[in-house]
């Protein structure tokens, strides 16, 4: 493969609905448990469940707004894979090239994959891509195969 493959990413609204169906009830349940412990005079457990509530809220917010809807400035909107390079274009227009310690991570269900590596400044970055972000299933599988072959 002498050329660079370019994959334009798009919003994954179907996946967003599933994430919202997962995170909203979880955050509400954890918040309710935290409130019951807090007002039941077990403040230590209230703090613990409030922390868990905040953690799941932040994780869900990041997953929906960065990976599914690609609305945050650091969300990748384009993936460029070459023989010797891996580049991403972020929503804010910044070009990120991962140059060292490149890793490919797939999930067991085959619905998403992750990549991580160091950029030119030595900062460790990681990105998650979902099958719904690619225009077709064939593009998604093509991107996976190229990344599996070049990133071990």
N, C-alpha and C positions, 0 to 999 in steps of 0.2 A: 504494500500500500504506500504509494509515493505521495499521495495527496492528503490534504487534511479534510476529514469529514466534519461537517457542520450540522448541528441539530438545533433548530429553533424550538424553544420551549413555549408552551402555552398554559393557561390556567387550567387546573384540574378541579372543576366544579363538582363532579360526581364524588371524587375523593374527599372534597371539602365537606360535603353533606355527611359522609360517614364519620369523618373526624369530629364534626360538631355533635353528632349523635353519641359519640363516645365521650368527649370531654365535658360537654355541658352537664349531663347527669352526674358525672364523677365529681366535678367541682361543686355542684349543688349539694351532693351527699356529704362530701368532706366538710364543706362549710357548715352544714347543719349539725354534723357530729361535733365539730369544733365549738359551735355555739352552745350545744347541749352540755359539753364538758365545762366550758367556761362559766356558764350560769349555774351549773351543778356543783360549783366550788372545787372542781379538779382542774386548776389553772394549768398545771404542767401538761396534762393531756390536751387541754384546749390549745396551748401553744403548739404542741406537736401537730395536731390536726389542722391548725391554722397554717402552719408551715407547709404541710402537704397540700392544702387547698391552694396556696399561692404557687407552689411548685407546679402542680398540674395545670393551673391557669396559665402560667408563663409558658410551659411546654406546649400546651394546646394552642395558645395565641401564636407562638413562633411557627408551629407546624402549619397552621391554617394560613397565616398571612405571609410567611416566607416561602414555604415549599409548595403549598397548594395554589394560592392566589398570586404569589410572586409580587406582592405589593411593597414589601420592605426594600429599602435601597440596596441592601447587600444580597438580595435574591438573584440567583442566576437566571438569565433569560435566554442564554445561548451556550451550548457546549461545543467546543472544537477539539477534536481528537486527531492527532497526527502520529506519525511513526515515532518521533522523538519529543512530542509536546502534548500537553493537555492544558487547554485554555478555557476560560469562562468569561462571558460578558455579563456584568451585573446590571441590575435595573438602573442604577445611578450612572451607567455608562463606563464604569471602571473595567479595565481588562485585567483579569487575574490569570497568571500562568503558574501552574503548579510544576515545580522543577525537581523536587527531591522527595524521597520517602513516599512515593506514590503508592497508594493502596486502594484496592477495589473490594467492596463489601456487598454481597447480595443477601437478600432475605430468603427464607425457605419457601414462601408462597410465590415468589417471582413477581411481585407487584411493585417492588422498588429496589433501588440499589444506592450505595453510597460510595463516595470517593473522598480520599483525604490526601494531604501532602503539604509540603512546605512551599510557600511562594518565594519570590526572589529576595524578599527582605528577611526570610527565615521564620516567618510566622506560620504556625500550623493552622491549616484551614480544613474544614470538612463540609461536604455538601450531600444532600439527599435528593434523589430524583425518583419520581413516581411514574408508573406506566401511563397514567392519564395526562402527563405533561408533554408527551410526544404526539405528533400529529397522527401517527398510525402505530399499530402494534408492531409492524415490521421495523419501523424506525427504532422503537424501543429495544427490540431484540438485536438489531444491528448494532446499536450503541453498546449494549451489554457484551456482545461478542467481541467487538473491537477492544473494549476496556479489559475484558478477561484476558485477551491475548497479550495486551501490552502492559497491563498492571497485574503483577502476580502477588 
